[in-house]
Amino acid sequence: MKRFWGFVLKEFLHIFRDPRTMLILFGMPIVQILLFGYVITNEIKDIKIAILDQSKDPVTIELTNKIISSGFFILDRNIKSMNEVEDVFKEGNVRQVIIFESGFGRKLKREGTANIQLIADASDANTANLVVHYTMAIIDDFVREQNKLTGSPIQFIPEVRMLYNNELKGVYMFIPGIMAMILILVSAMMTSISIVREKELGTMETLLVSPLRPAQIILGKVTPYIALSFINAVTIIIMGNLVFGMPVQGSIILLLAESILYILLGLSLGILISTITKTQQNAMFISLFALMLPTILLSGFIFPIENMPKILQWLSILMPPRWFITIIKNIMLKGTGLMYVWKETLILIVMTSVFLGLSIRKFKIRLE
């Protein structure tokens, strides 16, 4: 019995001395609980909207103030004409445009009805639905208050338009996210495992004493994954279009170029992972934990970033899939060009350069 308890104590000590095991046992559940608890929500807040007030009378001003003061919306800008609506949505910050017709107050007083147009960016169908429903609820509450004050029944007639996804198909949101997740997992995880396998089996030493330079060895090992990942990207685009009707409104060349950039980022991240791990299991664990969960939770793939706490919004800035998903949605659904996605493209280029720089610095020609 004494030997048994001694063995149990030894196992406990072995677990407590292994930081990776402690991280799996205690760190992962805590992180997942916090992320799922904060991220998964059906509420909206701090949604940026634009307003086209063609009337600018006391009624429209009061209703605008009520919408802004609700705590759900932030007024990004006031626009001056319908011609600005498309450009506002293509910039990617505004989720809804509210349009008051000309002579809104006069028509309301004379006829008892007035028209409001709600135009939502439905490239994210779930968020668009929530934004419109919240706005409609605020408008209905405003109408009830006015009816009580004036004693005469009035009615606002809202006209709702969903741009870029009229049927609110959820697949339009999931295809860019799936593409981002698959590409980074295949390119990063498979690259890291491939390189670490050579180190684990002891064959990396043989490769390093060959006439090939280390850079050539790494390039030779990652080149197949560039091709495979690119095939995956093309396959997803074709299947999305043929099976689900996912359009490609913008340049297919730009779309494929951005996909290659994202694949290179994943490969550079995989090389970096291979420099800090010694076993295939560790490389796989780091790849899955560091890439799959953030892609699902913090990239805007499923849950709107605006709904998250500020600390998670800041953390999402470091997630490459967030920027790639934005690029894909803009090109495929909105038909935008490089002029509208240059910032996200530049961020991916910088991230790729940083990961490659760190990989080169940490890569050791002599194995320990």
N, C-alpha and C positions, 0 to 999 in steps of 0.2 A: 504493500500500500504506500509505503514511504517513497519507493521508486516511482510509483505512478504520479504522486503529487510533485515529485521532483521534475518528472518529465513535463507535467502541466505547467509548472513554473518556468521551465526552460522555454516552452513554446510561447508563453506570454512575453518573456523577455525578448525572444527572437522577433516577435511581432512589433513590440514597442521600439526596438532598435532599428527597424526598417522604415524609413520615412515614406517610401512609396506605398507600403502596405497601410500605414497609418492614414495616408492621404486618401486611399481608396475606401478604407473603412469609415472614416469620419469626415474627411474633406468633401468628397463627392456628394454624399447625401445632403450635407448642409448647403452646399452651393446649389444643388438642384432644387431643394425646398425653397430657398430664397428667390431663385430665378423664377420658378414656376409660380410662386406666391405673388410676386410683384408684376410679372409680365403678363400672365394669363388673366385678362379682364375684358369685359364687354363694354366698359365705360370709355368715354373719350374726354380729353381735356387738352387745352392749348392747341386746338386745331386752327391753323391759319386760314383766314378767309379774305376775300376781296369784295368790295361793294361798289356797284354802279347805281348811284342815286340820281335818276334823271328828273326828280321832282324837287328834292331838298326842301320839303315843307316840314312843319312841326311833327306830323305823324310819322314820316319816314325817319326823321332824326330820333324821335323817341323810341321807335321800334329798333333802330340800329343800336342805340345805347343799351336797350334791354338785352339784345342778342350778345353784345360784347361783354356786358356786366354779368352774364350768366355764369362765367367761369369756365365754360367749355370752349370758347372761341377767342382768338386773338385777331384783331384787324391788321392784316398785313399791309393793305393799301386801299385807297379809293381810286377806281379807274374811271376814265372819262368817256369811253365809248365801247361798243360791242367788239370792235376790232382788236381790243387789248385782251379779250378773254382767252383766246387761244394761246397767246404768248405767255400770259400769266401761268396757265396750267403747264406749259412746256418747261418753264423754269423749275417746276417741281416742288415749290414751297407751299403754294395755295392749294387747298383741297376742295374749296367751294367758292362760287361767286354768287352773290345775292343781287338781283336786279329789280329795282323799283321802277315801274313805268312812269312816263311823264305825266304830270298832273295828278299824282297819286292821291293827295289830300283832297283836291277839288272833286275828283270822281267819287271818292269815298263819301264825301258829304252830300253830293248830288244824287248818286245812284245807290249808295249803301254797299257797294262792292268795289274792290280794287285788285289789281293783278301784281303778283310777286313771282319772279322766275328764280328758281334754284338750279344752278348748274354745278354738278359735282364731278370730280375726277374719279371715274369708276375703274381706273386701272388697278386700284385696290378696292374690290367690290364690297368687302365687309365694312371697311371704313366709310366708304361712300354711303352705304345704307344707314349706318349709325349717324353720320353727319346730317343727312337729310331728315331723318326721324327726329333728332334732337332739335333741329331748326324748326320743323313743323310744330313740335310741342311748344316751343317758345312763342311762335306766332299765334297758336291757338290760345295760349294763356293770355297773350296781349289782347286778343279779340274779346275774350271774356271780360277782361278788366275794362276795356273801352265800352262794352255794352252796359256794364253796371254803372259807369260814370255818366254816359250820355242818355241812357234810357231808351235809345233807338238801336235796333239791331243793325250791325254792320258785318261784313263778311270779306275776308281776304281770299282770293282765289290763287293758290300757288301752282305754278307750272314747273314740273321737275324734269330736268334733262340729265342723263348720265353720259358723259363723254368718254370715248375710248372703249367702253364696255357696256353697251346699251342693255344687254340682257343680264348683266351682273353675273357673268359666269365666273365661278370660283377658280376654274382652271387657268384663267388669265393671270391670276395671282400666284398659283402654285408652280406653273411651268418655269418662270424665271428663278424661283427659289430652288426648285429641284435641280435645275441646271447649275446654279451656283454651288449647291451642296455636292452634287456628283463630281463636278470638275475638280473642286478643291480636294475632295477626299481621294479620288483616283490619282490625281497628280502628286499630292503631298504624301499620302500614306504609302502608296506603292513605291514611290521614289525612295522614301526613307527606309522602308523595309528591304528594298533591293540592295541598297548600299550597306545597311547594317548586317544583312545576311553574309556579305563578303567578309566583314570584320569578324562576325561570330564564327564562321567556318574556318577562318584563318587564310582564306584565299585572297584577301585584300593585299596581304604582304607580297604575294606572288605577283599580283597585278602591278604593285608599286615598283618592283624591281625590273619590270618589263620596259621595253623602249618607250612605251607610252608615257606621256606626262600625266600628273594627277588630274589636271584640268580636262585632258582628253578622256581619261577614264570616267570621270564624273559625267562629262557630256555624252559619252557613249552609252552610259547606263540610263540617262534620263531621256535621250532622244526617242526611244520607243514609246515612252509615256506621253511625250508631246503629241505623237501621231495618234495614239489610242485616245487620249483626252479630246483631241480635235474631232476625231470620229464620233465620240460620244456627244460632243456639242452639236455637230451637224445632225446626228440622229435625233436628238431631242427637239431641235428646231423643226425638222421634217415631220416627226410624229405629232408634235404640237399643232402644226398646220393642217396635216392631213386627217388626223384622228379627232382633234378637239377644235379645229377651226381657229387656232391661235394665229392671228395675222402677223405679217412682218411689214409694217407700214414704212419703215425707214430703209436705209441702205443695207443690203445684205453683206456687202464688203466691209462696211464699218462694223456690223454685228460680229462677223467672223474675226476681224482684227481685234476687237475688244475681247473676244473669247480667247484668242491666242495670248493676249497680254495677261489675262486672268490665269490661264494655264501656266504661263511662265512664272507668275507669282506663286502658284501652288507648288511648282517644282522647286523654286528657290526655298520655299518654306520646308519642303520635304528634305532638301539637302541640309538645311539648318537643323532639323530634327535629328537627322542621321549623325550629326557631329556631337550631339549631346546624349546619345543613347548607345548602349552596347549590345542590346538584345532586340530581336524582332518583336517580342512581346511588348517591351517598353515603347518601341517606336509605334506600334499599332495603338497602344493605349493612349499615348500622347496625341497621336493624330486624331483618334476618335474623340477624345475628351476635349481637346483644344480646338477642334474644327467643327465637328458635327453639332454639338449642343449650341455653341455660339451662332452657328448658321441658322439653326431652327429658332432660337429664342431672341437673339440680339441683332438680327440683320434686317428686321422688317419683313421677313419671309412670311410669317403667319400673324404676328402681333405688331400693331402700329408702334413705331418708336416713340411717338408723341405721348403714348399712354404710360410709358415707363417712368420710374423715378429718375431724377436728374443724374444720379451717379451711374445708372445703367445706360442712360442716353450718352453720357460721356464715354463710357466703356465701349459702346457700340461703334464709336468713331474708329476704334482700332480694329474693327472686324472687316476684312476685305470683302466678304459676301455682301455686306450692306451696300457698298458702292457699286459692285457689279450688278446687283439686282436693280438698282436705280437706273443704271445704264441700259440694261436689257429692256426694262419696262418702257423707258423713253424711246428707244429705237423701234421696238416691236409694236408697241401700242400707240404711241404718240407720233411716230414718224420723224422724230427730231434728228438733227445732225450733230456733228462734233461740237458745234458752237454751244449747244445746250448741255453737253456732257463732258466738256473739257476739264472741269474741276474734278469730277469723279475719276476721269482717266488719268489725270495728273497724280491724284492720290494713289492709284494703283501702281503707277510707274515708280513713285517714291517708295512705296512699300516693297516692291520687287527689288529695287536697288539696295534698300536697307537689309533685306533678308539675304541677298547675295553677298553683300559686304560682310555681314556677320558670319556667313557660312565660310567664306574664303579665310577670314581671320581665325576661325575656330578649327578649320580643317587641318588635321595633323598628318604629315607625310609619314612620320614614324609612329607606328602603333605602340601603345603602351602594353 
